[in-house]
């Protein structure tokens, strides 16, 4: 059963990311990769352009937010151990992608596969709660999933996905952003959450490959030194 998402201070904002045409010449090598961000508890977003990051907190509440843009994966988890320390973890992963090997403009599905586990507990008719949010945004389009657990009957262990269809043009880059956010609220008992994700492009045409600024690579044929070097030159 899907519950309405509860308003929580610090919730991520949905931002439409437009298609970007790569500049030509030497200027292309100076274009930085987009910044990605993490947040723990109710702290502000901390952002940077490193392709891999893993941040966590210790007791009284255990929170972890991590991403690996090269692999296209991310994780957010929260375990409330005290009502005085909110447990929240959030990830905003951003990267810039180019599809090679296309004959012309092609619709392409970007899919974020995820696994969410929500655990609440109850004592003396008081229950802890937990919820999770997953989002995928690009080219002004978005898809999202929200799930809450507010008593024992709503504990969740679910594998699913969200996806959007992109209008991909050869040699034209596009930005994608994925969002993971999870929260565990303590009452008389603790709650815990786990949210993991992986970005996929499931319907690539034969011979096509997806390359990213941060080093992500997906496709059906081996990359050649010439093609990989050409894409690296766009971003380095």
N, C-alpha and C positions, 0 to 999 in steps of 0.2 A: 504494500500500500504506500503510495507516494504522498507525503505530507507537505503542506505549503512551507516554503522556505521561511525560516524565522529571521527577522531582521537582527543583524549583529553588527555592532560597531566595528568598522574596518573592513566590511565586505568589499570584494573586488568590484570595480566598475567595468562594464562591458564597453569596449572600444572597437569601432570598425576600422580595419586596416586596409588601406587602398593598395591597388596594384602599382608597382613602381617600375618605370622603364630604366634599365641600366644605362648610365652615361658611357660614352665612348672614350677611348684614348687612355692617357695616364691617370685621369681623374678616377677611373674605375677602381684602381688599386688602393685609393685612399678612402674609399667608402667603408665606414666601420660596420661591424655586425650590430644588430639591435641589442639593446640591454634587456636582460632577464632579471627577475626579482623574486625574493622570498620574504616572508614575514612570519614571526613567531610570537605566540601569545597576542597581546594587543599592541605590539610595537609597530613602527612605521615600516613600509616596504624598504628593503635594502637591495639595491640594483647594481649590476655590473655586466660586463661583456664576456666574462669567462664562460667557456662552453660547458663546464662541469662545476657544480657547487653542492655542498652538503652542510646544512646548518642545523643545530639542535640546542635544546635547553635541558638543564638538569632539574631535580626536584625543587619546588613542590609540585610542578606539573611537567610532564614529559612531552615535548613537542619536537618534531623533526620535519624539515622541508628540504627537498633535494631535487636536482634535475641533472640530466646528462643529455645535452642537445645533440651530441654526436650519435648517440644511440636512439634519440627520440623518446626518452623515458623520463618519468618524474615520480615523486612520492611525497605524500603529506600524511602525517600521523599526529594524533593528540591523545594524551592520556591524563585525565583530570585526577589529581590526587589530593586536591585541597580546594575548598570553595574560595580561598583568598587569591588563588593564582589561576586565572582562566587558561584553558588549554586550547590553543588555536594554531594551525599551521596553514600557510598559503604559498602557492607557487604561481608565478606568471612567467611562462617560458616563451620567448620570442626568437624567431629566426627568419632568415630571408632565403627563399628557395628558387631554383631554376630547374626546369625540365628540359632535358636534351633528348634528341632522337625522335622528335615529333615531326610529322609531315606538314602540320599546320595547326591553327587554333583547335584546341581539344578540350571538352569538358573533362574534369578530373576530380574524383572524390578524394578528399582528405578525411581520414577517420582517426578518432582518438579512442582507442580501446582502453577500458578501465576495469579495475576490480575494487569494490568498496565493501568494507566491513564496519558495521556500526554496532556497538554494544552498550546497552544501558542496564542499570540495576535498580532494584527497588527495596525499600525497607520501611515498615510502618506507614505504608500507603504513600510514601514519597519516592519519586523516581528521578534518577539522573537522566540526562538527555544528550544526544549527539546528532550531528547532521553533516552532510557533505554536498559540495557543489563541484561540478565538472563543466567546463566550457571550452569551445573551440571557435576561433574568430579569424576571418580573413576575407579580403575583398568586400568589406561591408556586410558580410553574411556571418551568421552565428548559429550555433546549436548548443544546448545546455541540458544538464541533468541535475536535479535536486532531490535529495532523499533525507528524511529525518527519522530518528528513533527516539520515542518519548516514553516508552514503557517496555516491559519484557517481551510483549507480543509483537513489537515492531523491530526487534533486532534483525540486522540485515547482513547477508553475505551474498553479493551479487556481482556477476560479470556482465558487462554490457558495453555499449559504444555510443558516441555521438559523431555525426559527420556533416560535412558541408560539401557542395559541389562548386568547384572553382572553374573559371574561364581562363585556361592556360594558353599562352602564346609562346612559341619558341623565342628564346633570347630575351624574354621579358620576366623580370623577377617579381615575386609576390611575397608579402610577409604573412606569416601565420602566428597566432598567439594561442597557447593553451593555458587554461586556468584549472588549478586544483585548490580547493579550500575546504577545511574540515575543522569542526569545533566540538569539544566535549565539555559539558557543564556538570559540575558537581553539586549534589544536594546533600543527602546523608550517605551517599555511596558514590563511587567513582564511575566514570564512563570512559570508553576509549574508542578510537576510530583509526582506520587505516585506509588509505586511498593511493592506488598506484595506476599509472597510465603508460601507454605506448602509442606513438604516432605512426600511422601506416598510410600508404597510398595503394589501395587494394586492386585498382583496375588500370594500372599502367599498360599502355599498348606495348606489344612486343618490340624490343629494342630500345625502349625509352628508359631514362633514368632520372631520378630526382636527386639533385645535389643542393647542399645548403652552404651558407656563409660559414657556419660553425663546424662543418665537416660531416653532416648527415648524408647518407647515401642509401638509396633504395632503387631497385630495378631488377630486370629479368636477364640482363646480359652482363658479362664482366666488363669493368671499366678498362679502357686502354690508357696508356700513359699520356697520349696526346689529348684525349677528351678530358681527363682529370686535371691535367695541367692547365688547359684552357679555362676550366671553371675556377680553379684556384686563382688564376690571374685576375679574375673579376673582382675578387674580394681581398686579395693580399697586397 
